[in-house]
Amino acid sequence: MSRSDIPAWMGEDAFNEYLRCFRDPATIHSNCEDYRAAASIDMKHDQEDLARKIVCPLLALWGERGALQRMFDVLASWRERAADVRGKPLPGRHFLPEEVPDETLAELQMFLNS
């Protein structure tokens, strides 16, 4: 892997850590299991909980250039499921802590201090 393969927004240390983790078969297995659960037991659990709302404050952050923004209204969707929803899109795609670390940290600090 050459340095030119590393996304400019990620940095070499973070990129190398992703490579280290994703070269481990146990990591790949756990990621696959997470997606498998989302398509099975998570849906069952969601159905069981539809009549209840999450009561603790909830922060939703997503990338304004990512897929979620184009697919649905993120805050409106979460407001159907939670009583106190805050959040907004940040100027990134998918890896917000790596792409926009300062903005991500600022939103987390504001939320946790409120």
ZIBEL-V379665 format. One line per field, one symbol per residue. phi: phi as a letter, one per 40 degrees, with the letter a starting at -180 (. if undefined). psi: psi as a letter, one per 30 degrees, with the letter a starting at -180 (. if undefined). Layout:
BEGIN
phi=???
psi=???
END
This chain:
BEGIN
phi=.cdcccddccgccccccdcdccccdccccccccccccccacccccdccbdcbbcccdbbbbaccbccddccacdccccccbbcbbbiacbcabbcddccbcccccccccccccc
psi=kleffkkefeleeeeeeeeeeffjeeeeeeeeeeeeefgceeeeeeefgefkkkflkkkkklkfgaeeefeljeeeeefffkejklllkliadeieeeeieeeeeeeeeeeff.
END
